[in-house]
Amino acid sequence: MIGLDQTAVVYTANGTTGALDVVDNAALSCRLAHVSAVAADTGGERAELATRPRLLWGTDYTMPNPAEIEVDGERWRVLPESVETIRGIGGVAEYQRAACVRVI
């Protein structure tokens, strides 16, 4: 997919401790894109959108649940309920996306 110009390390849960410290993918081609807040009705909604970028990645990888990613030195939790496959003309899967929140 055009535009996947970033690389993420994907972490999933450790079966023993539950900590998200097991590397599931060391070099996922992706893009962590900030969502436009123009369509939001209120200031609160705009502020929330600003803190929830959207992760885009190819259809050849299934995001684990739970998952955290690290992009450019920052850690983000992938919101599993937001993972979806985006389909193009004819129903062909084009890419996947999910909302993320910063890990503090």
N, C-alpha and C positions, 0 to 999 in steps of 0.2 A: 504494500500500500504506500502511496506517495505521502510524504510528510511525517513518517515515523523516524524523526531525526534525533531521538534521544535513546538512551539505553538505561534500563532499570534492572536492578537486582530484585528478584521476587523471593520473599521469605514466607515460609509457612510454619505451622505449629510443630514444635518438638513433641514427639509422642510421649516422652517421659515427664517433661516439665510443663508443657503447654506454652512455653515461651515461643514467640515468633522469631526463631533464630536458625531455622533450617533453610538453606538456600535451595529453592525449587528450580530457579532459572537464573543463571549468573549474568546473562546478557540478553534481556528481552528488548527487542526493537519496539519503541513506543513513542508516544507523545503525551506529555502531561499538559493539557490545554486548559486555560482559564476560560470559564463560561461567561458570556456576555450577560450583564445584569440589566440590560435595557428593558426586557420584557417583564421584569419583576414589578409587582404593584406597589410595594411599600419599601421604605428604607431598610427595614429589618430583613426582608426577603433579598434585597440587593446585597446586603452585608453577608448573609448566609451563602449566597452564590459565590461571592468573592473568596470564601474560605473553602470551597469545594470544587477544586479543579476536576476535570474529566480526564481519565486515562484512556487512551486509544491504543489498541494493539491488533495484530493480525489474527486471522481465524485459525492459524495452525497451533495455537497454544490455548490450553484450558486453564483459566485462573483457579488456583486452589482456594478452598474456603476453610479456615480464614487465611487471609493474605495481607502482607505489608510489602510495599515497594520502596526502594531507595533510588531516587533520581537526583543527580547533581548534588549529592551529599545530604539530601533531605529525605526523611522517612514519612511515608503516607500509608494510612490504612485503607484498603479497598473495601468499599461497602458492598457486601455480597448481594444484597437485595437489588442493587442497581446494575449488576452485570447484565449486559444484553448484546445480542448479535445484531448488527445493522445490515440490512439486506438492500441490494440495489435492484436494478431492472431485472425482471424475471425471477425475483426471489433469491438471487445468488448472494451468498454471504460475502460481504465486503470487508468488514472489520468488526471488532468488539469494543465495547466501551463500558466504563464504570465510574461512578463518583468516588472521590477519595477525600479523606480528612487528614490533616497533618497530625503526626504523632508527636506529642510533647514529651 
